[in-house]
Amino acid sequence: MDKYKAAIDACTDCMTACSWCLDECIGQPKMERCGKTSRDSMLSNALTAQLLAVDAPGLQPQVKACIEICKICLADCEKFEDEHDHCRACAESCRRCIEALQKVAA
């Protein structure tokens, strides 16, 4: 687990920020897509952190998928980060998560 600590921490931080963003986007029509991609990123980060923690066989495809899902979430949150703290926090955490996961991606 130590070799993946930074990536695990980034995934759990991103999962938390995405959860906040999702919660804030619920019920706001112009924020629907942002909420959905935050949900997807939250779920992907949770799974990725768990797989990293046990150095699971087949980990790499999930790491790569999580990077791509975070990129989609980042793109959606960037549209609103100047007007919503939750989108800004989510975008920042996605950036950090992408960077950390790229270091462990084979």
N, CA, C and O atoms as a DFTB+ gen file, in Angstrom:
424 C
 N C O
     1  1       0.814      -1.190       0.000
     2  2       0.000       0.000       0.000
     3  2       0.864       1.263       0.000
     4  3       0.465       2.278      -0.571
     5  1       2.034       1.217       0.627
     6  2       2.880       2.410       0.720
     7  2       3.263       2.955      -0.644
     8  3       3.359       4.169      -0.822
     9  1       3.484       2.066      -1.613
    10  2       3.892       2.556      -2.929
    11  2       2.772       3.311      -3.628
    12  3       3.025       4.061      -4.572
    13  1       1.541       3.122      -3.176
    14  2       0.387       3.796      -3.774
    15  2      -0.239       4.845      -2.845
    16  3      -1.315       5.368      -3.135
    17  1       0.431       5.147      -1.738
    18  2      -0.181       6.048      -0.748
    19  2      -0.630       7.377      -1.344
    20  3      -1.752       7.814      -1.089
    21  1       0.212       8.018      -2.123
    22  2      -0.149       9.318      -2.702
    23  2      -1.365       9.185      -3.618
    24  3      -2.243      10.047      -3.614
    25  1      -1.414       8.124      -4.388
    26  2      -2.546       7.908      -5.296
    27  2      -3.822       7.592      -4.513
    28  3      -4.902       8.063      -4.869
    29  1      -3.699       6.807      -3.463
    30  2      -4.865       6.490      -2.623
    31  2      -5.403       7.767      -1.981
    32  3      -6.608       8.016      -1.983
    33  1      -4.496       8.568      -1.437
    34  2      -4.908       9.831      -0.814
    35  2      -5.586      10.749      -1.830
    36  3      -6.600      11.376      -1.525
    37  1      -5.029      10.827      -3.027
    38  2      -5.616      11.677      -4.071
    39  2      -7.005      11.180      -4.462
    40  3      -7.920      11.977      -4.667
    41  1      -7.158       9.859      -4.565
    42  2      -8.461       9.289      -4.912
    43  2      -9.494       9.546      -3.819
    44  3     -10.639       9.879      -4.123
    45  1      -9.111       9.399      -2.567
    46  2     -10.088       9.604      -1.498
    47  2     -10.441      11.081      -1.362
    48  3     -11.593      11.419      -1.091
    49  1      -9.457      11.966      -1.548
    50  2      -9.758      13.399      -1.533
    51  2     -10.693      13.766      -2.687
    52  3     -11.636      14.538      -2.509
    53  1     -10.428      13.214      -3.856
    54  2     -11.251      13.492      -5.025
    55  2     -12.661      12.936      -4.829
    56  3     -13.643      13.579      -5.199
    57  1     -12.752      11.766      -4.258
    58  2     -14.054      11.159      -3.990
    59  2     -14.893      12.079      -3.087
    60  3     -16.089      12.260      -3.319
    61  1     -14.271      12.646      -2.077
    62  2     -14.966      13.537      -1.151
    63  2     -15.412      14.823      -1.851
    64  3     -16.550      15.261      -1.686
    65  1     -14.513      15.424      -2.631
    66  2     -14.860      16.660      -3.348
    67  2     -15.962      16.402      -4.377
    68  3     -16.863      17.224      -4.545
    69  1     -15.891      15.274      -5.055
    70  2     -16.920      14.935      -6.042
    71  2     -18.267      14.697      -5.371
    72  3     -19.310      15.037      -5.929
    73  1     -18.246      14.123      -4.193
    74  2     -19.479      13.898      -3.443
    75  2     -20.133      15.226      -3.077
    76  3     -21.350      15.376      -3.187
    77  1     -19.322      16.190      -2.641
    78  2     -19.831      17.522      -2.314
    79  2     -20.429      18.171      -3.564
    80  3     -21.523      18.734      -3.515
    81  1     -19.713      18.090      -4.670
    82  2     -20.187      18.690      -5.916
    83  2     -21.507      18.037      -6.349
    84  3     -22.454      18.731      -6.720
    85  1     -21.564      16.736      -6.301
    86  2     -22.793      16.022      -6.650
    87  2     -23.949      16.512      -5.794
    88  3     -25.022      16.823      -6.311
    89  1     -23.735      16.581      -4.504
    90  2     -24.793      17.003      -3.583
    91  2     -25.289      18.413      -3.905
    92  3     -26.490      18.679      -3.848
    93  1     -24.380      19.302      -4.238
    94  2     -24.750      20.682      -4.547
    95  2     -25.445      20.811      -5.909
    96  3     -26.239      21.728      -6.116
    97  1     -25.148      19.902      -6.823
    98  2     -25.731      19.969      -8.175
    99  2     -27.135      19.363      -8.256
   100  3     -27.888      19.657      -9.185
   101  1     -27.481      18.525      -7.291
   102  2     -28.793      17.869      -7.317
   103  2     -29.900      18.915      -7.349
   104  3     -29.919      19.846      -6.544
   105  1     -30.817      18.746      -8.290
   106  2     -31.969      19.622      -8.390
   107  2     -31.736      20.917      -9.146
   108  3     -32.649      21.733      -9.272
   109  1     -30.535      21.114      -9.646
   110  2     -30.238      22.318     -10.419
   111  2     -30.097      21.919     -11.890
   112  3     -29.082      21.336     -12.271
   113  1     -31.089      22.221     -12.714
   114  2     -31.089      21.769     -14.106
   115  2     -29.813      22.091     -14.888
   116  3     -29.320      21.239     -15.627
   117  1     -29.273      23.290     -14.741
   118  2     -28.071      23.624     -15.516
   119  2     -26.831      22.882     -14.995
   120  3     -25.786      22.873     -15.646
   121  1     -26.960      22.271     -13.829
   122  2     -25.841      21.564     -13.209
   123  2     -25.982      20.047     -13.302
   124  3     -25.172      19.314     -12.733
   125  1     -26.994      19.574     -14.007
   126  2     -27.278      18.138     -14.038
   127  2     -26.092      17.312     -14.542
   128  3     -25.706      16.330     -13.908
   129  1     -25.517      17.705     -15.673
   130  2     -24.381      16.947     -16.212
   131  2     -23.197      16.990     -15.257
   132  3     -22.525      15.978     -15.059
   133  1     -22.938      18.144     -14.668
   134  2     -21.839      18.271     -13.713
   135  2     -22.046      17.313     -12.537
   136  3     -21.106      16.654     -12.092
   137  1     -23.266      17.245     -12.046
   138  2     -23.575      16.327     -10.958
   139  2     -23.371      14.874     -11.345
   140  3     -22.858      14.080     -10.557
   141  1     -23.774      14.528     -12.565
   142  2     -23.619      13.140     -13.021
   143  2     -22.158      12.757     -13.193
   144  3     -21.754      11.657     -12.816
   145  1     -21.365      13.656     -13.758
   146  2     -19.960      13.300     -13.925
   147  2     -19.228      13.313     -12.581
   148  3     -18.263      12.573     -12.390
   149  1     -19.685      14.152     -11.657
   150  2     -19.119      14.110     -10.300
   151  2     -19.444      12.779      -9.634
   152  3     -18.602      12.199      -8.948
   153  1     -20.670      12.298      -9.839
   154  2     -21.056      10.993      -9.298
   155  2     -20.175       9.889      -9.884
   156  3     -19.680       9.029      -9.155
   157  1     -19.987       9.919     -11.189
   158  2     -19.171       8.890     -11.839
   159  2     -17.740       8.915     -11.316
   160  3     -17.144       7.868     -11.061
   161  1     -17.197      10.113     -11.158
   162  2     -15.837      10.241     -10.652
   163  2     -15.751       9.773      -9.198
   164  3     -14.799       9.095      -8.812
   165  1     -16.743      10.137      -8.406
   166  2     -16.777       9.707      -7.009
   167  2     -16.729       8.181      -6.913
   168  3     -15.955       7.626      -6.134
   169  1     -17.550       7.518      -7.699
   170  2     -17.610       6.052      -7.664
   171  2     -16.322       5.425      -8.176
   172  3     -15.825       4.457      -7.602
   173  1     -15.785       5.975      -9.250
   174  2     -14.547       5.445      -9.808
   175  2     -13.378       5.622      -8.850
   176  3     -12.547       4.726      -8.697
   177  1     -13.321       6.781      -8.208
   178  2     -12.247       7.021      -7.241
   179  2     -12.340       6.095      -6.037
   180  3     -11.318       5.638      -5.526
   181  1     -13.545       5.817      -5.586
   182  2     -13.714       4.901      -4.449
   183  2     -13.179       3.516      -4.808
   184  3     -12.423       2.916      -4.043
   185  1     -13.573       3.022      -5.966
   186  2     -13.105       1.700      -6.395
   187  2     -11.595       1.691      -6.602
   188  3     -10.909       0.759      -6.181
   189  1     -11.093       2.715      -7.241
   190  2      -9.651       2.768      -7.523
   191  2      -8.849       2.798      -6.227
   192  3      -7.843       2.097      -6.116
   193  1      -9.267       3.586      -5.256
   194  2      -8.559       3.638      -3.970
   195  2      -8.552       2.266      -3.301
   196  3      -7.538       1.849      -2.742
   197  1      -9.673       1.575      -3.359
   198  2      -9.749       0.247      -2.753
   199  2      -8.823      -0.734      -3.459
   200  3      -8.142      -1.524      -2.805
   201  1      -8.794      -0.690      -4.774
   202  2      -7.926      -1.601      -5.527
   203  2      -6.451      -1.276      -5.327
   204  3      -5.614      -2.176      -5.246
   205  1      -6.137       0.013      -5.249
   206  2      -4.757       0.408      -4.966
   207  2      -4.326      -0.076      -3.580
   208  3      -3.190      -0.512      -3.396
   209  1      -5.220       0.001      -2.628
   210  2      -4.894      -0.374      -1.247
   211  2      -4.485      -1.836      -1.124
   212  3      -3.697      -2.195      -0.249
   213  1      -5.019      -2.671      -1.998
   214  2      -4.683      -4.102      -1.929
   215  2      -3.795      -4.539      -3.090
   216  3      -3.523      -5.728      -3.260
   217  1      -3.343      -3.569      -3.890
   218  2      -2.517      -3.854      -5.069
   219  2      -3.135      -5.000      -5.872
   220  3      -2.483      -5.999      -6.175
   221  1      -4.400      -4.821      -6.201
   222  2      -5.191      -5.868      -6.855
   223  2      -4.646      -6.234      -8.230
   224  3      -4.158      -5.380      -8.970
   225  1      -4.740      -7.521      -8.556
   226  2      -4.415      -7.917      -9.932
   227  2      -5.385      -7.203     -10.884
   228  3      -6.559      -7.029     -10.558
   229  1      -4.907      -6.802     -12.022
   230  2      -5.776      -6.112     -12.966
   231  2      -6.032      -4.666     -12.597
   232  3      -6.982      -4.058     -13.091
   233  1      -5.209      -4.114     -11.747
   234  2      -5.369      -2.750     -11.258
   235  2      -5.234      -1.697     -12.367
   236  3      -5.968      -0.710     -12.386
   237  1      -4.306      -1.914     -13.269
   238  2      -3.975      -0.880     -14.259
   239  2      -5.147      -0.423     -15.137
   240  3      -5.283       0.779     -15.364
   241  1      -5.992      -1.322     -15.637
   242  2      -7.135      -0.814     -16.424
   243  2      -8.049       0.104     -15.617
   244  3      -8.594       1.063     -16.164
   245  1      -8.222      -0.170     -14.342
   246  2      -9.054       0.687     -13.499
   247  2      -8.388       2.038     -13.269
   248  3      -9.057       3.072     -13.274
   249  1      -7.082       2.032     -13.069
   250  2      -6.351       3.287     -12.894
   251  2      -6.525       4.154     -14.144
   252  3      -6.798       5.350     -14.041
   253  1      -6.368       3.556     -15.302
   254  2      -6.507       4.306     -16.555
   255  2      -7.942       4.791     -16.757
   256  3      -8.158       5.905     -17.234
   257  1      -8.907       3.972     -16.402
   258  2     -10.310       4.383     -16.512
   259  2     -10.605       5.534     -15.562
   260  3     -11.316       6.472     -15.923
   261  1     -10.072       5.470     -14.370
   262  2     -10.299       6.538     -13.388
   263  2      -9.704       7.853     -13.874
   264  3     -10.301       8.911     -13.677
   265  1      -8.547       7.800     -14.502
   266  2      -7.945       9.007     -15.066
   267  2      -8.896       9.625     -16.087
   268  3      -9.138      10.832     -16.070
   269  1      -9.430       8.797     -16.966
   270  2     -10.330       9.305     -18.009
   271  2     -11.625       9.864     -17.418
   272  3     -12.119      10.897     -17.871
   273  1     -12.167       9.195     -16.424
   274  2     -13.395       9.670     -15.777
   275  2     -13.132      10.988     -15.051
   276  3     -13.965      11.894     -15.086
   277  1     -11.987      11.098     -14.399
   278  2     -11.629      12.360     -13.732
   279  2     -11.465      13.486     -14.752
   280  3     -11.818      14.631     -14.470
   281  1     -10.939      13.174     -15.921
   282  2     -10.788      14.202     -16.955
   283  2     -12.149      14.725     -17.409
   284  3     -12.308      15.924     -17.640
   285  1     -13.111      13.849     -17.534
   286  2     -14.463      14.250     -17.928
   287  2     -15.085      15.118     -16.838
   288  3     -15.670      16.162     -17.127
   289  1     -14.957      14.689     -15.596
   290  2     -15.481      15.463     -14.466
   291  2     -14.803      16.826     -14.397
   292  3     -15.464      17.843     -14.190
   293  1     -13.503      16.844     -14.569
   294  2     -12.752      18.094     -14.552
   295  2     -13.280      19.059     -15.609
   296  3     -13.492      20.238     -15.326
   297  1     -13.488      18.569     -16.803
   298  2     -13.980      19.429     -17.889
   299  2     -15.345      20.030     -17.543
   300  3     -15.601      21.199     -17.833
   301  1     -16.214      19.237     -16.928
   302  2     -17.534      19.751     -16.559
   303  2     -17.451      20.750     -15.408
   304  3     -18.127      21.778     -15.432
   305  1     -16.641      20.462     -14.418
   306  2     -16.530      21.360     -13.263
   307  2     -15.821      22.659     -13.620
   308  3     -16.116      23.700     -13.033
   309  1     -14.896      22.619     -14.566
   310  2     -14.203      23.839     -14.974
   311  2     -15.173      24.887     -15.517
   312  3     -14.915      26.086     -15.413
   313  1     -16.265      24.448     -16.085
   314  2     -17.255      25.370     -16.634
   315  2     -17.895      26.227     -15.544
   316  3     -18.365      27.332     -15.816
   317  1     -17.913      25.722     -14.321
   318  2     -18.612      26.403     -13.227
   319  2     -17.699      26.807     -12.068
   320  3     -18.178      27.367     -11.082
   321  1     -16.400      26.537     -12.164
   322  2     -15.532      26.741     -11.001
   323  2     -15.387      28.201     -10.590
   324  3     -15.019      28.487      -9.451
   325  1     -15.670      29.124     -11.496
   326  2     -15.601      30.537     -11.121
   327  2     -16.822      31.001     -10.343
   328  3     -16.781      32.044      -9.690
   329  1     -17.908      30.239     -10.406
   330  2     -19.124      30.656      -9.718
   331  2     -19.542      29.743      -8.564
   332  3     -20.397      30.121      -7.764
   333  1     -18.952      28.545      -8.464
   334  2     -19.344      27.604      -7.397
   335  2     -18.108      27.023      -6.711
   336  3     -17.241      26.442      -7.365
   337  1     -18.035      27.185      -5.396
   338  2     -16.909      26.627      -4.635
   339  2     -16.811      25.119      -4.791
   340  3     -15.711      24.574      -4.883
   341  1     -17.954      24.441      -4.822
   342  2     -17.933      22.980      -4.918
   343  2     -17.358      22.529      -6.251
   344  3     -16.649      21.524      -6.304
   345  1     -17.644      23.245      -7.321
   346  2     -17.074      22.891      -8.631
   347  2     -15.571      23.175      -8.656
   348  3     -14.801      22.403      -9.226
   349  1     -15.164      24.269      -8.044
   350  2     -13.742      24.597      -7.986
   351  2     -12.984      23.529      -7.194
   352  3     -11.921      23.076      -7.619
   353  1     -13.527      23.132      -6.053
   354  2     -12.875      22.098      -5.233
   355  2     -12.823      20.771      -5.971
   356  3     -11.825      20.053      -5.904
   357  1     -13.887      20.451      -6.667
   358  2     -13.938      19.200      -7.416
   359  2     -12.917      19.225      -8.553
   360  3     -12.187      18.255      -8.756
   361  1     -12.867      20.327      -9.289
   362  2     -11.909      20.444     -10.389
   363  2     -10.469      20.331      -9.883
   364  3      -9.649      19.634     -10.481
   365  1     -10.171      21.012      -8.788
   366  2      -8.822      20.958      -8.227
   367  2      -8.459      19.545      -7.785
   368  3      -7.338      19.088      -8.008
   369  1      -9.402      18.860      -7.162
   370  2      -9.113      17.501      -6.704
   371  2      -8.967      16.548      -7.884
   372  3      -8.163      15.617      -7.834
   373  1      -9.735      16.773      -8.938
   374  2      -9.585      15.937     -10.137
   375  2      -8.205      16.133     -10.762
   376  3      -7.575      15.169     -11.197
   377  1      -7.742      17.364     -10.806
   378  2      -6.398      17.636     -11.349
   379  2      -5.329      16.884     -10.549
   380  3      -4.444      16.246     -11.119
   381  1      -5.430      16.971      -9.223
   382  2      -4.446      16.283      -8.366
   383  2      -4.538      14.769      -8.528
   384  3      -3.523      14.072      -8.547
   385  1      -5.761      14.272      -8.644
   386  2      -5.954      12.830      -8.773
   387  2      -5.387      12.327     -10.100
   388  3      -4.709      11.300     -10.141
   389  1      -5.660      13.039     -11.165
   390  2      -5.125      12.659     -12.473
   391  2      -3.604      12.592     -12.413
   392  3      -2.997      11.633     -12.888
   393  1      -3.000      13.608     -11.831
   394  2      -1.544      13.661     -11.721
   395  2      -1.007      12.474     -10.909
   396  3      -0.042      11.826     -11.313
   397  1      -1.628      12.202      -9.784
   398  2      -1.163      11.097      -8.926
   399  2      -1.354       9.740      -9.615
   400  3      -0.485       8.872      -9.534
   401  1      -2.475       9.566     -10.281
   402  2      -2.731       8.283     -10.943
   403  2      -1.828       8.078     -12.166
   404  3      -1.450       6.949     -12.481
   405  1      -1.490       9.156     -12.839
   406  2      -0.595       9.023     -13.990
   407  2       0.780       8.511     -13.553
   408  3       1.485       7.885     -14.344
   409  1       1.159       8.768     -12.322
   410  2       2.444       8.294     -11.808
   411  2       2.439       6.787     -11.551
   412  3       3.497       6.158     -11.551
   413  1       1.265       6.207     -11.332
   414  2       1.209       4.756     -11.083
   415  2       0.701       3.976     -12.294
   416  3       0.718       2.745     -12.302
   417  1       0.252       4.702     -13.310
   418  2      -0.240       4.030     -14.525
   419  2       0.942       3.447     -15.290
   420  3       1.961       4.103     -15.507
   421  1       0.772       2.214     -15.684
   422  2       1.863       1.549     -16.433
   423  2       1.798       1.890     -17.902
   424  3       2.630       1.425     -18.681
